[in-house]
Amino acid sequence: MKNTKKNLLPFPEIPENLSWFSNRFTIDPIQRILRSRNSQVKFYLYKNVFQMDQMAIHLKVTKRELNENRNRTKILKSLELFDPATQYAEYPADKQGALQINYLTSLLSEARDYNCHKRMTDIQNVFIHILKHQNKDGSFPLPLHLNAHVIETLLKYDFEGNRFVEQAIRWLVRQQNEDGGWGTSDEGSDVWLTLKVLSACSYHSIMRERKKIKRGADFILNHY
């Protein structure tokens, strides 16, 4: 009988700086991830945690698997087929832009998890369409929490320095409340929205060091 079982890569050497993490659990989560078939999780584990060289075999293999993932292909196809003239055409004209931005941002955010990048043509086209809807003050015609999501996604694609993105994140930070948080809840600022804003700012090398962002972090610590 022909052996169809794939040759598995040997386990990579786990960095010493992760030993404290593994030793805290009865079942080592890193070992569980390495044994899984989830190339998406393993790719980012190798890239961001193990900090492997780009030519490392484990990183190359999981990157290839990730690029061939059916979900990734499906998302890119949706971006390619996006037509602003027909998408949400059944809604009033003044609602279509916001719905399209929200739809595209969700796709882009998921695509980034599959190692898509800003040099891809379909990604660039979608970003251009989103930026066409930007208001003069830097915001997008969406509620505050969705503005945070759009800006976070733009920054995840390494658009820091783009003048439209810079205008957007400055607008977002200016929405900070007196107590250091963002949004509103029954007891002041909204904890979850504040976390989302801080997450967006964490992708900006300068903004994440600003006093306002650290005030936001203090707000979270005080309301934890």
Secondary structure by P-SEA (a helix, b strand, c coil): cccccccccccccccccaaaaaaaccccaaaaaaacccaaaaaaaaccccccccccaaaaaaaaaaaacaaaaaaaaaaaacccccccccccccaaaaaaaaaaaaaaaaaaaaccccccaaaaaaaaaaaaaccccccccccaaaaaaaaaaaaaacccccaaaaaaaaaaaaccccccccccccccccaaaaaaaaaaacccccccccaaaaaaaaaaaaac
